[in-house]
């Protein structure tokens, strides 16, 4: 039995790196007590493969070095995985827009019902995952011989970096040919990536405008070295770009410190931040549901409290 | 160009579902149901393509019991040309749904298939990618913009950290994000007229596809809740509390 982990490459202003969630994926994969192989699909991946080889408990790092994967499309990544899938009984990845795009395609080609965003792995191919926007947990058992799943990264501890895996490069499969990559728009920010930030400052609809959102939250985030997040309501109202939305339909974060500013605490938002270590909520409304999940709640006028907090740091 | 949209009937998004007392499943008996919100975006996008003269027919398909007639009537009231109910008795999981939809695609030969990016009940978000895989079609998952250009469909996709745009050669599968469009409101007269329209019904046994579930539900439970902490009276008090925590540097 061998387990394959699909790693994700993040492109940021300072170049490409492996998504840190791969460390949690390795911990999750250890459940099967079998050798763990890590797959990196991209171009110029040698340095990333070297780094991945140092992740404890990884036996082999498999990587591609092909122009075809400079901007990988799901169809080609899936066919690459299919080309090596006969060696594996478990194929998993950390849950992200990348893995959610690729792995269902892989699962269907292997005639497997996939399991997404797993919170807990149990014996006998049994998993716990949330449904209904995190309101209900289901325990499900798969009867498929092969398991294809994504894991909810913040539910697992990060693996340490004391390993020494072998590195193998593999050739790319024939191109799918019916999908062309055209362009991308990366949000420009000097701040840390939202999914990896130690501190997150999130704003909700109470900020009332895009100007307020930036003017109040940017200085605070700058002082804290924090990533900026937003609720779905703030995004839909046009106060913040959609790629910083925290929640069930956005990004799931688990920082050391999460500061929710003018956030009411909709269920779908709480799903995206409830694994944070310390939660601070600042809101005018003392009855806002966000206070039910906050370690520290401050009922105050945002437009006074946030500048005061920023000045006190 | 013919467009096929598949829709799912789910618990209304405003309702917090309850768990049955024996923990065997969620209790949705008598609960308000409706069309999956992302599927409404899918229908809307198909209708806009038709209204701009790029599509000739919008076909909407639902899979399940006859209760699904209400979501198909909703689709008709929005402006769909034709609807098909693929009758199935048991709850069908995404892989089996993809197999049934593949059979529908082979029967109807649409040029473009638009689905919602995920259903808000099981929250899997697998179906579009699975259907594309089984058909060997290109896939454009989590679309926030769509544009036709010759024989290609240009899809702007929501990805972590931004967006990317890809070109899919038709036929193709696209899954709709909420930001793709704002679905139109259904007017009452349209809903009345939709009641008179015929919904074609096919039994899933016609396709002889094994739809037995591969995932067995063992139990459902309440998620653990974070405990509420304390209220602080001022910014200063907040900072002193935070500074008392190990590892929090302020």
Interface residues (C-beta under 8 A of the other chain):
Chain A: X10 X11 X12 X71 X73 X74 X75 X78 X96 X97 X98 X100 X101 X102 X104 X105 X106 X107 X108 X109 X111 X112 X113 X114 X115 X116 X117 X126 X130 X131 X132 X133 X134 X135 X136 X137 X138 X139 X140 X141 X142 X143 X144 X176 X178 X179 X180 X181 X182 X183 X184 X185 X186 X187 X193 X195 X224 X242 X243 X248 X249 X251 X256 X257 X267 X274 X278 X279 X280 X291 X292 X293 X294 X295 X296 X297 X298 X299 X300 X305 X308 X309 X312 X313
Chain B: X11 X16 X17 X19 X26 X93 X94 X95 X96 X98 X118 X120 X121 X122 X123 X124 X125 X126 X127 X128 X129 X130 X131 X132 X133 X134 X137 X138 X139 X141 X142 X144 X152 X154 X157 X158 X159 X160 X161 X162 X163 X164 X165 X166 X167 X168 X169 X172 X178 X179 X213 X214 X215 X216 X217 X218 X219 X220 X221 X222 X223 X225 X226 X228 X229 X230 X231 X232 X233 X234 X235 X236 X238 X239 X241 X242 X245 X247 X248 X250
